[in-house]
């Protein structure tokens, strides 16, 4: 029998009754939100003023005129103007459980009872340990030697920690290897790695980076040969100067291009021979393929030294093998996560562990197949309107018409207006991308979204023909 006052508090009948009433009220009000809706005309002036105030306070405009009401139902989200939309981008991959999820609300209620809002370097509660152990267990499931986990509040911080861990271990080596078109983050160091000039305009160079061409599915053997040659050339040119190589198993911002086991295997074998750390960035790919980690899907477990997770996990983390244990003082931060985020992360990981998401016929791949079937049917009805799907699992992308930036931006903004939130990826061609909430999206949701997409693209095409 526990003598802890915390146990007495959370088990108090008044607390339990309040919890039940909150969840009951959620169900009652969600029953009223079942379809997309247009904005309430009476809110237009007020909503436009809010958007303008957001722009002023932020210093630049929002990508979409989106201010949420704080309420939703699964894939549906309500905005402050009264409109309701299908959320197919989920905060760029964050809301895997959808909006106003009952499990997450329950976990947030439990977290609310905690003594602090934030947990961190000097004061962490038992739920943080539970979360780290879950991450480690999932990462090591198929044989990876991952033993340690450091929590953080953002994917960028997790990646920064990975860089520091690898560089400290392999000092004085300081160069980094990365793939062309990679995205690593927007901090000063990570902007140097991210292969996009626009993200580092006016910024000083902080890290020396050598880029390797990514896998090309249209030239399997050729792309492997080119990447191996580029890697060997870099290593020969800068002997013992590379601390690590950064891997995206599926390029996200770069356009949703998946790699291949043979491609990664060939590169990782060379890296191991030269004692260069293999670092896998799973910020976006975690939880979206047939396994918890994409490196597991590509069967690369034995190579992994360091990896990072984030987005859908709410709390981000850097995981690593014992060989890359860092020295005291290298990594620390005031916050490792909000108590509510930590509770939510444990709830999400438990859902992924215990649910039917993974495997060849798991929910992730079922969702991908339904989207593929809808896109195929759309292509049969309107040849040339879209190409795809691209990506892997529930990282879904497609190209609208010619894939130009103008067409893609026009399409995603028109789609938003018509009730579906998407985003952009890649370049030449640009792609529209979906990151659906696997825990809640239904086949009917997918069909409804694709109907709206088809209607939107046809309208754009008709408008273009009228202008010509």
GUGU-22172 format. One line per 8 residues: number of its first residue (from 1); their letters; for each residue x, y, z of C-alpha. Coordinates in pm, whole numbers, plus 50000, padded with zeros to 5 digits. Layout:
NUM	A	X Y Z  ...
//
This chain:
1	XXXXXXXX	50000 50000 50000  50151 50332 49892  50190 50612 50144  50254 50873 49875  50031 51176 49890  50032 51184 49509  49860 50844 49497  49599 50959 49745
9	XXXXXXXX	49538 51271 49538  49494 51108 49197  49273 50832 49340  49046 51080 49516  48687 51000 49403  48628 51366 49316  48924 51359 49075  48804 51038 48913
17	XXXXXXXX	48452 51174 48874  48584 51491 48712  48787 51283 48468  48482 51078 48371  48270 51390 48319  48532 51556 48096  48558 51250 47872  48181 51214 47862
25	XXXXXXXX	48141 51577 47758  48404 51532 47486  48212 51243 47331  47885 51437 47340  48027 51742 47162  48232 51544 46910  47909 51377 46799  47811 51717 46655
33	XXXXXXXX	48127 51747 46442  48115 51488 46167  48179 51667 45836  48361 51958 45680  48193 52298 45693  48241 52645 45549  48327 52942 45766  48048 53133 45938
41	XXXXXXXX	48007 53455 45734  47934 53651 46052  48288 53578 46178  48470 53696 45865  48574 54043 45983  48677 53923 46327  48870 53626 46184  49051 53841 45927
49	XXXXXXXX	49152 54076 46208  49293 53781 46405  49495 53670 46103  49635 54023 46062  49722 54039 46433  49898 53703 46406  50105 53836 46115  50197 54148 46309
57	XXXXXXXX	50292 53961 46626  50481 53690 46438  50661 53922 46201  50551 53738 45886  50226 53584 45762  50094 53237 45839  50123 52986 45554  49748 52925 45576
65	XXXXXXXX	49489 53156 45735  49455 52894 46008  49369 52967 46368  49222 52663 46539  48938 52670 46787  49106 52400 46997  48853 52133 46909  48818 51855 46655
73	XXXXXXXX	48708 51500 46594  48961 51257 46452  49079 51387 46115  48838 51682 46133  48952 52008 46290  48748 52317 46372  48883 52667 46307  48803 52984 46492
81	XXXXXXXX	48593 53106 46197  48359 52808 46239  48491 52617 45938  48576 52247 45966  48848 52083 45756  49008 51745 45697  49357 51760 45843  49581 51559 45609
89	XXXXXXXX	49910 51713 45722  49860 51676 46101  50092 51960 46199  50353 51822 45952  50328 51479 46108  50263 51561 46473  49901 51465 46537  49908 51091 46475
97	XXXXXXXX	49606 51052 46707  49405 51322 46532  49223 51610 46700  49063 51605 47047  49162 51242 47087  48996 51083 47388  49307 50889 47494  49523 51199 47476
105	XXXXXXXX	49269 51410 47661  49267 51148 47936  49647 51151 47951  49649 51532 47959  49402 51526 48245  49630 51291 48438  49931 51511 48357  49743 51816 48481
113	XXXXXXXX	49748 51662 48828  50127 51662 48832  50323 51906 49043  50502 52080 48753  50417 52184 48401  50768 52120 48267  51021 51849 48348  51389 51887 48286
121	XXXXXXXX	51752 51845 48369  51730 51859 48750  51374 51744 48812  51212 51459 48620  50930 51232 48726  50886 50857 48677  50689 50902 48354  51007 51036 48187
129	XXXXXXXX	51190 50714 48271  50897 50514 48135  50916 50710 47810  51290 50662 47766  51255 50289 47827  50976 50270 47568  51192 50445 47308  51486 50215 47378
137	XXXXXXXX	51271 49902 47370  51117 49996 47035  51453 50088 46882  51627 49771 47000  51340 49538 46911  51505 49385 46604  51863 49377 46723  51991 49735 46718
145	XXXXXXXX	52234 49795 47005  52057 50109 47126  52089 50139 47506  52049 50508 47589  51798 50788 47533  51809 51163 47594  51478 51351 47578  51440 51698 47426
153	XXXXXXXX	51172 51947 47332  51229 51962 46955  51356 51757 46666  51619 52021 46592  51757 51990 46945  51756 51611 46916  51956 51635 46592  52194 51891 46743
161	XXXXXXXX	52255 51650 47031  52329 51374 46780  52587 51591 46606  52759 51673 46934  52761 51312 47051  52921 51191 46727  53171 51475 46707  53283 51436 47065
169	XXXXXXXX	53333 51062 47026  53516 51094 46695  53714 51413 46768  53907 51574 46611  53696 51465 46310  53440 51739 46247  53312 51707 45890  52964 51571 45826
177	XXXXXXXX	52835 51357 45540  52474 51401 45430  52249 51334 45133  52169 51581 44862  51826 51742 44918  51829 51645 45286  51649 51838 45559  51805 51833 45906
185	XXXXXXXX	51654 52135 46078  51679 52514 46103  51926 52584 46384  52254 52750 46287  52438 52417 46262  52152 52221 46106  52090 52492 45847  52445 52428 45730
193	XXXXXXXX	52355 52061 45680  52014 52110 45521  52066 52109 45145  51853 52410 45065  52014 52750 45012  51700 52944 45103  51719 52812 45461  52061 52968 45525
201	XXXXXXXX	52056 53301 45344  52270 53544 45543  52386 53278 45790  52751 53195 45855  52884 52850 45773  52920 52646 46091  52978 52286 45976  53172 52144 45681
209	XXXXXXXX	52937 51914 45489  52998 51675 45201  52688 51567 45009  52621 51222 44867  52357 51161 44594  52044 50992 44726  51893 50669 44599  51724 50671 44259
217	XXXXXXXX	51461 50397 44225  51476 50435 43847  51844 50339 43845  51895 50098 44134  52248 49975 44065  52364 50298 43906  52257 50509 44203  52435 50272 44443
225	XXXXXXXX	52755 50295 44238  52738 50675 44222  52677 50711 44595  52953 50466 44688  53198 50644 44458  53104 50985 44601  53142 50857 44958  53480 50697 44890
233	XXXXXXXX	53599 51013 44716  53502 51228 45016  53674 50994 45261  53991 50986 45049  53993 51363 45012  53945 51423 45386  54094 51117 45559  53977 51071 45919
241	XXXXXXXX	53796 51405 45907  53433 51281 45903  53261 51234 46238  52928 51104 46109  52693 51058 45819  52329 51166 45843  52067 50933 45696  51704 50997 45612
249	XXXXXXXX	51551 50658 45530  51280 50843 45339  51354 51199 45235  51077 51420 45370  51122 51785 45273  51325 51660 44977  51014 51516 44812  50919 51185 44982
257	XXXXXXXX	51178 50968 44815  51237 50634 44989  51577 50469 44997  51654 50098 44962  51821 49836 45180  52098 49766 44926  52175 50136 44888  52200 50207 45259
265	XXXXXXXX	52384 49880 45327  52660 49963 45077  52720 50304 45231  52699 50192 45593  52952 49914 45535  53204 50174 45418  53128 50404 45710  53185 50123 45959
273	XXXXXXXX	53519 50041 45799  53628 50401 45854  53479 50439 46205  53234 50709 46093  52914 50721 46298  52588 50614 46134  52321 50861 46243  51958 50811 46133
281	XXXXXXXX	51712 51099 46146  51367 50947 46207  51196 51271 46305  50938 51234 46026  50961 50866 45934  50910 50719 46282  50587 50520 46306  50497 50555 45936
289	XXXXXXXX	50619 50232 45774  50578 49860 45852  50785 49907 46169  50818 50162 46443  51143 50281 46283  51211 50303 45911  51564 50168 45965  51396 49849 46086
297	XXXXXXXX	51186 49835 45770  51506 49857 45564  51673 49594 45792  51970 49807 45895  51955 49752 46271  52312 49630 46313  52457 49952 46169  52283 50216 46380
305	XXXXXXXX	52495 50423 46622  52269 50722 46685  51911 50803 46590  51654 51073 46656  51276 51069 46683  51017 51343 46709  50700 51490 46560  50432 51229 46636
313	XXXXXXXX	50605 51135 46964  50534 51484 47111  50860 51463 47308  51171 51426 47092  51471 51208 47170  51826 51119 47076  51902 50748 47113  52248 50593 47091
321	XXXXXXXX	52462 50287 47150  52686 50263 47455  52998 50327 47247  52870 50680 47187  52799 50764 47549  52872 51135 47593  53087 51298 47857  52926 51507 48135
329	XXXXXXXX	52855 51864 48032  52807 51802 47660  52426 51777 47664  52176 51939 47895  51869 52160 47883  51626 52318 48125  51327 52145 47966  51317 51788 47839
337	XXXXXXXX	50943 51811 47791  50613 51928 47934  50451 51684 48173  50148 51673 47942  50372 51600 47642  50547 51319 47829  50215 51161 47927  50093 51199 47569
345	XXXXXXXX	50414 51043 47432  50372 50738 47655  50010 50706 47541  50107 50729 47173  50393 50479 47202  50169 50237 47389  49910 50272 47111  50174 50200 46846
353	XXXXXXXX	50315 49904 47041  49979 49745 47115  49779 49846 46807  49775 49688 46464  49978 49953 46280  50285 49764 46168  50363 49470 45942  50292 49415 45577
361	XXXXXXXX	49917 49423 45638  49913 49666 45930  49701 49979 45935  49982 50200 45802  50012 50001 45482  49634 49964 45454  49600 50342 45457  49870 50371 45191
369	XXXXXXXX	49691 50117 44974  49354 50293 44997  49516 50622 44893  49696 50442 44606  49369 50289 44486  49194 50625 44494  49479 50790 44303  49480 50512 44044
377	XXXXXXXX	49107 50554 43988  49152 50930 43961  49423 50881 43700  49199 50653 43496  48924 50915 43494  49157 51209 43428  49491 51103 43276  49775 51341 43353
385	XXXXXXXX	49595 51518 43637  49813 51366 43909  50108 51130 43930  50183 50916 44231  50147 50823 44502  50508 50862 44609  50666 50816 44949  50632 50512 45172
393	XXXXXXXX	50363 50396 45412  50177 50693 45551  50426 50941 45408  50214 51007 45099  50289 51249 44817  50168 51314 44463  50231 51561 44183  49952 51777 44046
401	XXXXXXXX	49965 51831 43668  50311 51962 43569  50450 51977 43924  50550 52343 43891  50572 52558 44202  50293 52783 44075  50058 52490 44009  50140 52320 44338
409	XXXXXXXX	50086 52631 44550  49764 52708 44365  49645 52351 44425  49720 52331 44797  49560 52669 44868  49252 52577 44667  49239 52244 44845  49261 52423 45180
417	XXXXXXXX	48973 52649 45082  48771 52342 44985  48826 52173 45321  49150 51969 45310  49483 52072 45465  49795 51950 45282  50150 52077 45232  50438 52089 44982
425	XXXXXXXX	50754 51880 44946  51037 51845 44697  51137 52057 44402  51126 52014 44024  50876 51857 44045  50707 51997 44353  50477 51756 44529  50172 51781 44749
433	XXXXXXXX	50202 51572 45063  49977 51410 45320  50076 51288 45668  49745 51135 45781  49661 51054 46141  49687 50676 46128  49519 50616 46463  49190 50774 46357
441	XXXXXXXX	49164 50810 45979  48899 50586 45819  48868 50457 45464  48566 50684 45426  48780 50981 45531  49031 50893 45260  48762 50862 44994  48606 51195 45097
449	XXXXXXXX	48945 51367 45087  49023 51225 44743  48684 51337 44611  48758 51691 44726  49109 51669 44578  48973 51553 44242  48711 51827 44231  48970 52089 44328
457	XXXXXXXX	49219 51990 44058  48947 51977 43792  48835 52328 43889  49191 52457 43861  49228 52295 43520  48902 52449 43397  49006 52793 43522  49341 52763 43346
465	XXXX	49167 52669 43019  48937 52972 43047  49235 53202 43099  49403 53057 42787
//
